[in-house]
């Protein structure tokens, strides 16, 4: 399994190997305490794999590995590319298993191998070449996989919906990173759960923000209408339903809802 795992991990980080190669003198002579990768994996291959993991999670080597205290006057590099006269790896105790992140990484590597070689391999008529998962599939530059729904929900719970909206706007400025899904649906899903929880004002604020980015979406208008109606604000609910018909005069859902309310479309 370990040999197969190595091949699949290396395949997932081939682009990373194009980065500048560090001089051999700067690397440990031989990897120690390898528990997932084959024990005879060359040092440069281990570094390539680990660099791919680090970039997928948006972290440095110190996320998983113990860094010894630097000698007085020496630079503490914190990972590949750092300074210091002995090279970027001189102060790392790579065989040390003290950090939980290192233990978790081993579990994640085994999990990834199982997904690719057991579960995905059983899919009928699988793509050729086969689609596989890598660290980037879930992490997308985040040390802990997450989504924008979690960000909105947890921030609202902790600091209120206004803080959640501010957080969303800030993260949206970095859309190109691909870390989160900024389509209209995630915000809509969070708002729907808030409506079920009778947190109508929070839901309305989120939907109003969402509509700033997707002004032509009739789905947001419809959900706003339902939020207002659930809150007891009939006039605003009707206004949002009529806004749908302005955008799409043939929208049957909006017409039917207005008729249920005894209002002419």
Secondary structure, DSSP 8 states (H G I E B T S, - for coil): -HHHHHHHHHHHTGGGGGS----GGGS-SS--S-SSS-TT--HHHHHHHHHHHHHHHT--GGGTSEE----TT-----STT---TT-TTTTEETT----HHHHHHHHHHHHHHHIIIIIGGGSTT--SS-----HHHHHTT-SS---HHHHHHHHHHHH-HHHHHHHHHHHHTTGGG-SS--SHHHHHHHHHHHHHTT-HHHHHHHHHHHHHH-TT-HHHHHHHHHHHHHHT-HHHHHHHHHHHHHH-TT-HHHHHHHHHTT---
